[in-house]
Amino acid sequence: MSSDAIVFIVDDDEAVRQSTAWLIESIGLKVITFVSADEFLDKYNNEQGCIVMDVRMPGMSGLEAQEEMKNKGIALPLIFITGHGDVPMAVRALKRGAFDFIEKPFNDQLLLDSVQRGLKTNNEAIESLIRNESVDKRISALTPREKEVMIRVTEGKPNKVIAHELSVSIKTVEVHRARMMEKMEANSVAELVKTTLLSGLF
């Protein structure tokens, strides 16, 4: 998990805001607090982590903030804190993509577990993005012919069949295949297939 990850706490109740911050800081995590969703949206600067937000606040509500976050491309895991009467609202938030919701008064460990899962999910999303960008760069380095060979190799076709489909010699396929495997940093067909599948490109 990234040491730069931040837990953003958004709650208009100062007592809840501070006690939640102390709880999360007690396990060594970085915390930044905000008194409103507007303040969070104004000051957020593309940091990574997760958000703990009250669902019902003066001004912009948690649901409105969730919608605005989508509009701004803020994809951090969002954990809503909710009073008993706000559970239906929190359920709607989950259906719109919120990560979790926890009822007040909440169990400390329940919140900490949710925050840890949120940070793990965010970290995995970053790693996936980096991996996909790396695969994109490798694929962009391939020639059109190498791409044609790669597609057929991932389909499990032998060199003889590939040569026939592309109207080239088997030797030519072998050369393109070797260069393609080197550029894709794949030591086997299985590794090549796994890389392309993980990237979502094929």
C-alpha positions as CSV (number, residue, x, y, z in Angstrom):
1,M,0.0,0.0,0.0
2,S,1.3,3.4,-0.9
3,S,2.8,5.4,2.0
4,D,1.4,8.5,0.2
5,A,-2.2,7.4,0.5
6,I,-4.5,9.8,2.4
7,V,-7.8,9.2,4.1
8,F,-10.0,12.2,3.5
9,I,-12.6,12.8,6.2
10,V,-15.6,15.0,5.2
11,D,-18.0,15.8,8.0
12,D,-19.6,19.0,9.2
13,D,-19.7,17.7,12.9
14,E,-16.4,18.7,14.4
15,A,-16.5,16.2,17.2
16,V,-17.1,13.3,14.8
17,R,-14.6,14.7,12.3
18,Q,-11.8,14.9,14.9
19,S,-12.6,11.6,16.6
20,T,-12.6,9.8,13.2
21,A,-9.3,11.5,12.3
22,W,-7.7,10.4,15.6
23,L,-8.9,6.8,15.1
24,I,-7.5,6.5,11.6
25,E,-4.3,8.2,12.5
26,S,-3.9,5.7,15.4
27,I,-3.0,3.0,12.8
28,G,-0.4,5.2,11.1
29,L,-2.5,6.5,8.2
30,K,-2.4,10.1,6.9
31,V,-5.6,12.0,7.3
32,I,-6.9,15.3,6.0
33,T,-10.2,16.7,7.2
34,F,-12.8,18.9,5.6
35,V,-16.0,20.5,7.0
36,S,-18.0,20.2,3.8
37,A,-18.1,18.4,0.5
38,D,-17.5,21.8,-1.2
39,E,-14.3,22.3,0.7
40,F,-13.1,18.9,-0.2
41,L,-13.9,19.3,-3.9
42,D,-12.2,22.7,-3.9
43,K,-9.0,21.5,-2.3
44,Y,-8.6,18.0,-3.6
45,N,-5.5,17.8,-5.8
46,N,-5.4,14.3,-7.3
47,E,-4.0,12.6,-4.2
48,Q,-4.6,8.9,-3.8
49,G,-6.3,7.2,-0.9
50,C,-10.0,6.9,0.1
51,I,-12.8,9.2,1.4
52,V,-14.9,8.9,4.6
53,M,-17.9,11.2,4.1
54,D,-21.0,12.0,6.1
55,V,-24.0,11.3,3.8
56,R,-26.1,14.2,5.2
57,M,-24.4,17.6,5.5
58,P,-25.5,21.3,5.2
59,G,-24.9,22.6,1.6
60,M,-23.8,19.8,-0.7
61,S,-25.0,16.4,0.5
62,G,-22.9,13.2,0.2
63,L,-25.0,12.0,-2.8
64,E,-24.5,15.3,-4.6
65,A,-20.8,15.2,-3.8
66,Q,-20.6,11.7,-5.2
67,E,-22.2,12.9,-8.4
68,E,-19.8,15.8,-8.6
69,M,-16.8,13.5,-8.0
70,K,-17.9,11.4,-11.0
71,N,-18.1,14.6,-13.1
72,K,-14.6,15.6,-12.0
73,G,-13.2,12.1,-12.6
74,I,-12.4,11.5,-8.9
75,A,-12.5,7.7,-8.5
76,L,-11.4,7.2,-4.9
77,P,-13.2,4.6,-2.9
78,L,-16.0,6.5,-1.0
79,I,-17.1,5.3,2.4
80,F,-20.3,7.0,3.7
81,I,-21.0,7.5,7.4
82,T,-24.8,7.5,7.9
83,G,-27.4,8.0,10.7
84,H,-30.0,5.3,11.0
85,G,-32.6,7.4,9.1
86,D,-30.2,7.8,6.2
87,V,-29.7,4.1,5.4
88,P,-32.0,4.3,2.3
89,M,-29.9,7.2,1.0
90,A,-26.7,5.3,1.7
91,V,-28.1,2.2,-0.2
92,R,-28.7,4.5,-3.2
93,A,-25.1,5.7,-2.9
94,L,-23.9,2.1,-3.0
95,K,-25.9,1.5,-6.2
96,R,-24.2,4.5,-7.7
97,G,-20.8,3.1,-6.9
98,A,-20.0,4.1,-3.3
99,F,-17.5,1.7,-1.7
100,D,-19.3,1.1,1.6
101,F,-21.5,2.7,4.2
102,I,-21.3,2.5,8.0
103,E,-24.1,3.5,10.4
104,K,-23.5,5.8,13.4
105,P,-22.6,5.2,16.1
106,F,-20.1,3.0,14.4
107,N,-17.7,0.3,15.7
108,D,-14.2,1.6,15.4
109,Q,-12.8,-1.6,14.0
110,L,-15.6,-1.8,11.4
111,L,-14.6,1.6,10.1
112,L,-10.8,0.8,10.2
113,D,-11.4,-2.4,8.2
114,S,-13.5,-0.6,5.6
115,V,-10.8,2.1,5.3
116,Q,-8.1,-0.5,4.9
117,R,-10.1,-2.3,2.2
118,G,-10.7,1.1,0.5
119,L,-7.0,1.9,0.4
120,K,-6.2,-1.6,-0.9
121,T,-8.8,-1.2,-3.7
122,N,-7.4,2.2,-4.6
123,N,-3.9,0.8,-4.7
124,E,-4.9,-2.1,-6.9
125,A,-6.6,0.3,-9.3
126,I,-3.4,2.3,-9.6
127,E,-1.3,-0.8,-10.2
128,S,-3.8,-2.0,-12.8
129,L,-3.6,1.4,-14.5
130,I,0.2,1.4,-14.5
131,R,0.2,-2.2,-15.9
132,N,-2.2,-1.3,-18.6
133,E,-0.1,1.8,-19.6
134,S,3.0,-0.4,-19.7
135,V,1.2,-3.0,-22.0
136,D,-0.1,-0.1,-24.2
137,K,3.5,1.1,-24.6
138,R,4.7,-2.3,-25.5
139,I,1.9,-2.9,-28.1
140,S,2.5,0.6,-29.6
141,A,6.1,-0.4,-30.2
142,L,5.0,-3.3,-32.4
143,T,4.9,-3.1,-36.2
144,P,1.5,-3.8,-37.9
145,R,2.8,-7.2,-38.9
146,E,4.0,-8.0,-35.4
147,K,0.5,-7.1,-34.1
148,E,-1.1,-9.5,-36.6
149,V,1.3,-12.2,-35.5
150,M,0.6,-11.5,-31.8
151,I,-3.2,-11.7,-32.2
152,R,-2.8,-15.1,-33.9
153,V,-0.3,-16.3,-31.3
154,T,-2.7,-15.4,-28.5
155,E,-5.4,-17.4,-30.4
156,G,-3.2,-20.4,-30.1
157,K,-2.4,-20.7,-33.8
158,P,0.9,-22.4,-34.8
159,N,3.4,-20.7,-37.0
160,K,2.4,-22.8,-40.0
161,V,-1.2,-21.6,-39.9
162,I,-0.1,-18.0,-39.2
163,A,2.2,-18.1,-42.2
164,H,-0.7,-19.3,-44.4
165,E,-3.2,-16.7,-43.1
166,L,-0.7,-13.9,-43.7
167,S,0.7,-15.3,-47.0
168,V,4.3,-15.2,-45.7
169,S,6.9,-17.9,-45.1
170,I,7.1,-19.8,-41.8
171,K,10.6,-18.3,-41.4
172,T,9.2,-14.8,-41.7
173,V,6.6,-15.6,-39.0
174,E,9.3,-16.9,-36.7
175,V,11.2,-13.6,-37.1
176,H,8.2,-11.5,-36.4
177,R,7.2,-13.7,-33.5
178,A,10.6,-13.5,-31.9
179,R,10.6,-9.7,-32.2
180,M,7.1,-9.4,-30.9
181,M,7.7,-11.6,-27.9
182,E,10.8,-9.6,-27.0
183,K,8.9,-6.2,-27.3
184,M,6.0,-7.6,-25.2
185,E,8.5,-8.9,-22.6
186,A,6.9,-12.3,-22.7
187,N,8.9,-15.5,-22.2
188,S,6.1,-17.8,-23.2
189,V,2.8,-17.9,-25.0
190,A,1.0,-18.2,-21.6
191,E,2.7,-15.1,-20.4
192,L,1.8,-13.2,-23.5
193,V,-1.9,-14.3,-23.2
194,K,-2.0,-13.3,-19.5
195,T,-0.5,-9.9,-20.3
196,T,-3.0,-9.1,-23.0
197,L,-5.9,-10.4,-21.0
198,L,-5.0,-8.4,-17.9
199,S,-4.7,-5.3,-20.0
200,G,-8.2,-5.8,-21.4
201,L,-7.0,-5.2,-24.9
202,F,-8.1,-8.5,-26.3
